[in-house]
Amino acid sequence: MQLPRRKFLQLTSVTGLALLHSRTASSLFGATATTAAADPLLAGFTRLPALAKPGCYWWWFNGLVSKAGITRDLEEFAAKGLGEVLMVNSSSGFAGAGMPLGVKLLSPEWWEFYRHALREAARLKIDVGVNLSSGWCMGGPWIEPRHAGRWFLQSRLTLTGPQKFSGKLPLPGGRDGYDKVFNPPGYKDYIDLPLEKLDYRDTAVVAFPEPATPGGKFTGARAALLSAKTNRKDASNFTRARDVMGPTLTPWTAAPGDTPIPPAQVVDLTAKVQPDGTLEWEVPPGNWIIVRTGHRMTGSRLMIAQPEADGLSIDWFAPEGLELQFKNLGEPMLAAAGDLAGTTLKYFCGDSFEDGFPNWTEKILERFAHYRGYDARPYLPVLAGYLVGSAEISDRFLHDYRKTVADCMADHHYRRFAELCHARGVAMQSEAAGPSRSGTICFDGLKNLGHCDRPMGEFWLGVRHTDPDGLNPKLGYGTTRLEDGQNKVTKMVASAAHIYGRTLAPAESFTTYRHWQDSPATLKPAADRAFCEGINRLVVHSTTATRPEDGLPGYEYGAGTHFNPNITWWQQSGPFLDYLGRCQFLLQQGLFVADVLYYNGDWAPNIVPPKHVDPALGAGYDYDVCNADVLLHRLSVRDGRIVLPDGMSYRLLVLPDTPRMPVEVAAKLRELVRAGATLVGPKPTQDPGLKNYPRCDDELRAIAAELWGACDGQQVTQQTFGRGRVFWGVTLREILQKDGVSPDFECAEAAPAPDFLHRTTATAEIYFVSNRAAHALRADATFRVADRRPEIWDPVSGERWTPREFRRAAGRTTVPLEFAPNQSLFVLFRTPEAAAAEPAPERNFLRLAAGQELTGAWTVKFDPQWGGPAEIEFAQLDDWITRPEEGIKHYSGKATYVKRFDCRDAGRGRLFLDLGKVKDIAEVRLNGRKLGIVWTAPWRVEITAAVRPTDNQLEIDVVNLWPNRLIGDAKLPAEQRRTRTNITLPATVSLLPSGLLGPVVIQSGEA
């Protein structure tokens, strides 16, 4: 039956969808079909290169490893399609999941295991990265307190002059300014230790005349912003980017009664203070307030580090701690690797920043003068809540302070980390922009990531992500692990890779607190979401190193999708990894395509929000985000486009909605627009910093007057300058469409619309199109490509074909597409073709008609070792958990369904076997012929070549997940349990649906 023809239509399960299966090469690609040998894209898609294969976090817990286990793991990884392991050495299993002790980290036995792992990885052509710390984040016993993370502290003393004062200044309280901290770093008892145990050190001592009125301090709403502006506000990593940055960007303005301290009246007394804190000073007449500014270690320690490598976390704003880390851990690892360093041992890694919110470093005043160009000492009272100069001047100083902290982190940690790695021939990978354990850490996320050879992000699975409403934003980030349906940091990571010229944008993937509840089908939507955000290398989290003698499912990490040879579906995991690899290969080709480059401003903290549709831009266009570093040093203009030296280019450069802009940024914008760039955004009026104030504002306004001219965003919305244009008060979509730039990808009336990502090479336009809906869809997809023939590549099956039905108009090509639930396809445009498509003799996709249902009894064979009967007859397809047999109800593992049947349609065209509902993965054989592993929708295989009219024998291996057996074992005495693991499930937890649920139907396909 022909379906109604409209843009989108939900399809019934009876109709179904199927992709065209292999035909002859000429029917797939016409007479000009190329072979893989002459076609690099096809060659890589067919035979995945190493960098296209996914990786995994390979946790070595408590040194509980063996040579046999290492070899088995790596051989299995290579066989299934993993191309990389990221080794993390840690204690315990996190989240209460303890485990026995093995060898000590860095002991002779451990070093032998390490060398064995590298040798085996080299043999199997698996790349190795090593997390440069035990546990996380970075530190160890070699980090002395002075090189640990720091908080600034301040004390105050009032003196009346004239007098000659000689006395000890009061020490600050250990929690001065941190009384509302709820998420302290490391071990919580450190926060309240006596100051003498916190390595307190002085930075500077200044004095100033006591203000005559209370107007010398911030009060009310302005005071409420002080903790954020001084980088002392605590927040969880659930906090949205806008809520982290918002308070710091809320301006302080003058209020009636302000009596600010003139900067010239702030006296530096630092040189008059003895090492023991004694001040010798001739106090001038009047009342004077002395502010002693110093710093303590935060006390942050590594999380779940092995005892022999445990210790303080490093100072993230100075290089000394990092250099000690590299000397004590990195150098020995490189030496032990020998010739494999740089070949098999490819990189060192830094984990996501989960270290509280350090805000100071010993040499911060030197760093401040270097970065900001003036002395910070007269303005240190602002940190204590005093107005210096004015409310605006104080605000500018705090902007500069936060920027300095961020620059120190980017340059003295991440850049230095990369330098140390490069000097020894290895790369650097880091989750350099979090998500932070404290959401308020003051960094420039893009700049941090830009120093990484492999800028890395992460994404989680929501604890209820498989429920029909489990990703509803109303449930909150703690449940969904998404912000408005998107991952938290992956768009930032992808933008960093694009703007800094990196090929790879990896991500820690599938982290969760769900234990053994996910299968390839439930992991796929999360992977596709990340792919559409720009991630192109998944590193599965996590894969615990195993020893065969530890039983099944074995010891596991307390957080992360459990993925190693001990899971029930490991032997069927290869096609899922192939899917990820095919996607990653194509998504690593060429350059990302985006029309818009958003400038994210020059402030700190500076975080890129998750991927979203800007209302001013609308759907169908994609974008990147840049920071001031890239804008100033990497942007130029060619043929009216904003370009980067690595080849990326954009049509529009969009400013943030703020009147503040650094003078140097405005000057660079003037240069870009004069050369032909199109700039969109409001006219700036003030520099955010204090350098050269107030002259900096005059310079800024002069540049803005040149650029914006009469453009005021209301009466006048466009200004020509040089060869470029400036817009203000016009939507981005209006500008692009008036320029004749239609959306790059469009599905009219889509609900929900498929997501997409577009990459371009010298010879191909590559679109990844993902159905995010849990139901089947038909879509007329329109691509901004003309005069090239479309091709459809299926990353699940590896099949490729030329659609017969498509049309061209207005420089775009429309291709009718069909998607199974949560299915994703690649649409490529490669072969030039000027002529329009003829009326289609056949559809782009097979139309399937439901036919014979395989009803009646099935023989099902279980493994008695895991409690099931060796063989039993099911009168119908039952969910295992509804069966009366305890051994089936609580069975986990593989069962084989066997059925004999006659096929009335054999030999009458193409036939398919639709399995209906499968929990959770199936492998099909018909008459002894292997037909493949079915792990995602559409849950079907083609049986045309294997089926016969009579006496067919069908065998379907079905594998479920571990929880049912673990729940059953929880009811049994320890000696009767079949499973062995450190993560148990209570007997009260609901069982998971399991088995072949059907209906199993033979379908006929016609074009």
DARAQUI-V653447 format. One record per residue. N is the residue number from 1. PSI is psi as a letter, one per 40 degrees, with the letter a starting at -180 (* if undefined). Layout:
N&PSI ; N&PSI
This chain:
1&h ; 2&h ; 3&i ; 4&h ; 5&h ; 6&i ; 7&d ; 8&h ; 9&h ; 10&h ; 11&i ; 12&i ; 13&d ; 14&d ; 15&d ; 16&i ; 17&i ; 18&i ; 19&i ; 20&h ; 21&i ; 22&h ; 23&a ; 24&i ; 25&d ; 26&d ; 27&d ; 28&d ; 29&e ; 30&a ; 31&e ; 32&e ; 33&h ; 34&i ; 35&i ; 36&d ; 37&d ; 38&e ; 39&g ; 40&d ; 41&d ; 42&d ; 43&d ; 44&d ; 45&d ; 46&d ; 47&g ; 48&h ; 49&i ; 50&d ; 51&e ; 52&d ; 53&i ; 54&i ; 55&a ; 56&i ; 57&h ; 58&g ; 59&h ; 60&h ; 61&h ; 62&f ; 63&f ; 64&g ; 65&i ; 66&i ; 67&d ; 68&d ; 69&d ; 70&d ; 71&d ; 72&d ; 73&d ; 74&d ; 75&d ; 76&d ; 77&d ; 78&d ; 79&d ; 80&e ; 81&e ; 82&h ; 83&e ; 84&i ; 85&h ; 86&h ; 87&h ; 88&h ; 89&h ; 90&i ; 91&i ; 92&a ; 93&e ; 94&i ; 95&f ; 96&e ; 97&g ; 98&i ; 99&i ; 100&i ; 101&i ; 102&b ; 103&i ; 104&i ; 105&h ; 106&e ; 107&i ; 108&d ; 109&d ; 110&d ; 111&d ; 112&d ; 113&d ; 114&d ; 115&d ; 116&d ; 117&d ; 118&d ; 119&d ; 120&d ; 121&d ; 122&d ; 123&d ; 124&e ; 125&f ; 126&h ; 127&i ; 128&h ; 129&i ; 130&h ; 131&h ; 132&f ; 133&i ; 134&h ; 135&b ; 136&i ; 137&c ; 138&h ; 139&a ; 140&a ; 141&e ; 142&e ; 143&h ; 144&i ; 145&d ; 146&e ; 147&e ; 148&i ; 149&i ; 150&i ; 151&i ; 152&i ; 153&i ; 154&i ; 155&i ; 156&i ; 157&h ; 158&h ; 159&i ; 160&h ; 161&i ; 162&i ; 163&i ; 164&h ; 165&h ; 166&h ; 167&i ; 168&h ; 169&i ; 170&i ; 171&i ; 172&i ; 173&i ; 174&d ; 175&f ; 176&h ; 177&e ; 178&f ; 179&e ; 180&e ; 181&h ; 182&e ; 183&f ; 184&i ; 185&i ; 186&b ; 187&h ; 188&d ; 189&e ; 190&d ; 191&d ; 192&e ; 193&i ; 194&i ; 195&d ; 196&e ; 197&e ; 198&e ; 199&f ; 200&h ; 201&i ; 202&i ; 203&d ; 204&i ; 205&h ; 206&i ; 207&i ; 208&i ; 209&h ; 210&h ; 211&i ; 212&d ; 213&i ; 214&e ; 215&e ; 216&e ; 217&i ; 218&h ; 219&i ; 220&b ; 221&d ; 222&d ; 223&d ; 224&d ; 225&e ; 226&d ; 227&d ; 228&d ; 229&d ; 230&e ; 231&f ; 232&e ; 233&h ; 234&i ; 235&i ; 236&i ; 237&e ; 238&e ; 239&h ; 240&i ; 241&d ; 242&d ; 243&d ; 244&d ; 245&d ; 246&d ; 247&d ; 248&d ; 249&e ; 250&h ; 251&i ; 252&h ; 253&i ; 254&i ; 255&i ; 256&h ; 257&e ; 258&h ; 259&g ; 260&i ; 261&h ; 262&h ; 263&d ; 264&e ; 265&e ; 266&h ; 267&h ; 268&h ; 269&e ; 270&d ; 271&e ; 272&e ; 273&h ; 274&i ; 275&d ; 276&e ; 277&e ; 278&h ; 279&h ; 280&h ; 281&h ; 282&h ; 283&h ; 284&i ; 285&i ; 286&i ; 287&h ; 288&h ; 289&h ; 290&h ; 291&h ; 292&h ; 293&h ; 294&a ; 295&i ; 296&i ; 297&i ; 298&d ; 299&e ; 300&h ; 301&i ; 302&i ; 303&h ; 304&f ; 305&i ; 306&i ; 307&d ; 308&e ; 309&e ; 310&i ; 311&a ; 312&i ; 313&i ; 314&i ; 315&h ; 316&e ; 317&e ; 318&i ; 319&e ; 320&d ; 321&d ; 322&d ; 323&d ; 324&d ; 325&d ; 326&d ; 327&d ; 328&e ; 329&d ; 330&d ; 331&d ; 332&d ; 333&d ; 334&d ; 335&d ; 336&d ; 337&d ; 338&b ; 339&e ; 340&e ; 341&h ; 342&e ; 343&d ; 344&d ; 345&g ; 346&d ; 347&i ; 348&i ; 349&i ; 350&h ; 351&i ; 352&i ; 353&h ; 354&g ; 355&f ; 356&a ; 357&g ; 358&i ; 359&e ; 360&i ; 361&i ; 362&d ; 363&f ; 364&d ; 365&d ; 366&d ; 367&d ; 368&d ; 369&d ; 370&d ; 371&d ; 372&e ; 373&e ; 374&i ; 375&h ; 376&e ; 377&d ; 378&e ; 379&e ; 380&d ; 381&d ; 382&d ; 383&d ; 384&e ; 385&e ; 386&i ; 387&h ; 388&h ; 389&c ; 390&i ; 391&d ; 392&d ; 393&d ; 394&d ; 395&d ; 396&d ; 397&d ; 398&d ; 399&d ; 400&d ; 401&d ; 402&d ; 403&d ; 404&d ; 405&d ; 406&d ; 407&d ; 408&d ; 409&d ; 410&d ; 411&d ; 412&e ; 413&c ; 414&d ; 415&d ; 416&d ; 417&d ; 418&d ; 419&d ; 420&d ; 421&d ; 422&d ; 423&d ; 424&e ; 425&e ; 426&i ; 427&i ; 428&h ; 429&h ; 430&i ; 431&g ; 432&e ; 433&f ; 434&a ; 435&h ; 436&i ; 437&d ; 438&h ; 439&e ; 440&e ; 441&h ; 442&g ; 443&i ; 444&h ; 445&d ; 446&d ; 447&d ; 448&d ; 449&d ; 450&d ; 451&e ; 452&h ; 453&d ; 454&g ; 455&h ; 456&i ; 457&a ; 458&i ; 459&i ; 460&i ; 461&h ; 462&i ; 463&e ; 464&f ; 465&e ; 466&e ; 467&i ; 468&d ; 469&f ; 470&e ; 471&e ; 472&h ; 473&d ; 474&e ; 475&e ; 476&i ; 477&d ; 478&d ; 479&d ; 480&d ; 481&f ; 482&i ; 483&h ; 484&f ; 485&e ; 486&i ; 487&i ; 488&d ; 489&e ; 490&d ; 491&d ; 492&d ; 493&d ; 494&d ; 495&d ; 496&d ; 497&d ; 498&d ; 499&e ; 500&e ; 501&f ; 502&h ; 503&d ; 504&i ; 505&g ; 506&i ; 507&h ; 508&h ; 509&h ; 510&f ; 511&i ; 512&i ; 513&e ; 514&h ; 515&h ; 516&f ; 517&e ; 518&i ; 519&i ; 520&d ; 521&d ; 522&e ; 523&d ; 524&d ; 525&d ; 526&d ; 527&d ; 528&d ; 529&d ; 530&d ; 531&d ; 532&e ; 533&e ; 534&e ; 535&h ; 536&e ; 537&h ; 538&h ; 539&h ; 540&h ; 541&h ; 542&i ; 543&g ; 544&h ; 545&h ; 546&i ; 547&h ; 548&d ; 549&e ; 550&e ; 551&a ; 552&i ; 553&e ; 554&a ; 555&i ; 556&i ; 557&i ; 558&e ; 559&h ; 560&i ; 561&h ; 562&h ; 563&g ; 564&i ; 565&e ; 566&e ; 567&i ; 568&d ; 569&f ; 570&d ; 571&e ; 572&e ; 573&e ; 574&d ; 575&d ; 576&d ; 577&d ; 578&d ; 579&d ; 580&d ; 581&d ; 582&d ; 583&d ; 584&d ; 585&d ; 586&d ; 587&e ; 588&e ; 589&i ; 590&b ; 591&i ; 592&i ; 593&h ; 594&i ; 595&d ; 596&h ; 597&h ; 598&h ; 599&h ; 600&e ; 601&i ; 602&g ; 603&i ; 604&h ; 605&i ; 606&h ; 607&h ; 608&h ; 609&i ; 610&i ; 611&h ; 612&i ; 613&h ; 614&h ; 615&d ; 616&e ; 617&d ; 618&i ; 619&i ; 620&e ; 621&i ; 622&i ; 623&i ; 624&i ; 625&h ; 626&i ; 627&a ; 628&d ; 629&d ; 630&d ; 631&d ; 632&d ; 633&e ; 634&e ; 635&i ; 636&a ; 637&h ; 638&h ; 639&f ; 640&e ; 641&i ; 642&h ; 643&i ; 644&i ; 645&e ; 646&e ; 647&e ; 648&i ; 649&i ; 650&i ; 651&d ; 652&i ; 653&h ; 654&h ; 655&i ; 656&i ; 657&g ; 658&i ; 659&e ; 660&h ; 661&h ; 662&i ; 663&d ; 664&d ; 665&d ; 666&d ; 667&d ; 668&d ; 669&d ; 670&d ; 671&d ; 672&d ; 673&d ; 674&d ; 675&e ; 676&e ; 677&i ; 678&h ; 679&h ; 680&h ; 681&i ; 682&i ; 683&h ; 684&i ; 685&e ; 686&i ; 687&i ; 688&e ; 689&a ; 690&e ; 691&h ; 692&f ; 693&h ; 694&e ; 695&d ; 696&d ; 697&d ; 698&d ; 699&d ; 700&d ; 701&d ; 702&d ; 703&d ; 704&d ; 705&d ; 706&d ; 707&d ; 708&d ; 709&b ; 710&e ; 711&h ; 712&e ; 713&e ; 714&c ; 715&d ; 716&h ; 717&e ; 718&i ; 719&h ; 720&h ; 721&h ; 722&b ; 723&e ; 724&a ; 725&i ; 726&h ; 727&i ; 728&h ; 729&e ; 730&h ; 731&i ; 732&d ; 733&d ; 734&d ; 735&d ; 736&d ; 737&d ; 738&d ; 739&e ; 740&f ; 741&h ; 742&i ; 743&i ; 744&d ; 745&h ; 746&h ; 747&g ; 748&i ; 749&f ; 750&h ; 751&g ; 752&i ; 753&i ; 754&i ; 755&i ; 756&i ; 757&i ; 758&h ; 759&i ; 760&i ; 761&a ; 762&d ; 763&e ; 764&i ; 765&h ; 766&h ; 767&h ; 768&h ; 769&h ; 770&h ; 771&h ; 772&e ; 773&i ; 774&e ; 775&i ; 776&i ; 777&i ; 778&h ; 779&h ; 780&h ; 781&h ; 782&h ; 783&i ; 784&g ; 785&h ; 786&i ; 787&f ; 788&i ; 789&h ; 790&i ; 791&i ; 792&h ; 793&h ; 794&h ; 795&e ; 796&d ; 797&e ; 798&e ; 799&i ; 800&i ; 801&i ; 802&h ; 803&i ; 804&d ; 805&h ; 806&i ; 807&i ; 808&i ; 809&h ; 810&f ; 811&e ; 812&i ; 813&h ; 814&h ; 815&h ; 816&h ; 817&i ; 818&h ; 819&h ; 820&i ; 821&h ; 822&f ; 823&i ; 824&i ; 825&i ; 826&h ; 827&h ; 828&i ; 829&h ; 830&d ; 831&h ; 832&h ; 833&h ; 834&d ; 835&i ; 836&i ; 837&i ; 838&i ; 839&h ; 840&h ; 841&d ; 842&i ; 843&i ; 844&d ; 845&i ; 846&i ; 847&h ; 848&h ; 849&h ; 850&h ; 851&b ; 852&h ; 853&h ; 854&g ; 855&i ; 856&a ; 857&i ; 858&i ; 859&h ; 860&h ; 861&h ; 862&i ; 863&h ; 864&d ; 865&d ; 866&e ; 867&e ; 868&i ; 869&i ; 870&d ; 871&h ; 872&i ; 873&h ; 874&h ; 875&d ; 876&i ; 877&h ; 878&i ; 879&h ; 880&d ; 881&e ; 882&e ; 883&i ; 884&d ; 885&h ; 886&d ; 887&d ; 888&d ; 889&d ; 890&f ; 891&i ; 892&h ; 893&a ; 894&h ; 895&i ; 896&h ; 897&h ; 898&h ; 899&h ; 900&i ; 901&i ; 902&i ; 903&h ; 904&e ; 905&e ; 906&h ; 907&e ; 908&f ; 909&a ; 910&h ; 911&i ; 912&i ; 913&h ; 914&h ; 915&e ; 916&b ; 917&h ; 918&h ; 919&g ; 920&e ; 921&i ; 922&i ; 923&h ; 924&h ; 925&h ; 926&h ; 927&f ; 928&e ; 929&h ; 930&h ; 931&e ; 932&i ; 933&h ; 934&h ; 935&e ; 936&i ; 937&i ; 938&h ; 939&g ; 940&i ; 941&i ; 942&h ; 943&e ; 944&d ; 945&e ; 946&d ; 947&i ; 948&i ; 949&d ; 950&i ; 951&f ; 952&h ; 953&h ; 954&h ; 955&h ; 956&h ; 957&h ; 958&h ; 959&h ; 960&a ; 961&i ; 962&d ; 963&d ; 964&d ; 965&d ; 966&d ; 967&d ; 968&d ; 969&d ; 970&d ; 971&e ; 972&i ; 973&i ; 974&d ; 975&e ; 976&e ; 977&i ; 978&d ; 979&i ; 980&h ; 981&i ; 982&e ; 983&h ; 984&i ; 985&h ; 986&i ; 987&e ; 988&e ; 989&i ; 990&i ; 991&i ; 992&h ; 993&i ; 994&i ; 995&a ; 996&h ; 997&e ; 998&a ; 999&i ; 1000&h ; 1001&h ; 1002&h ; 1003&i ; 1004&i ; 1005&h ; 1006&i ; 1007&*
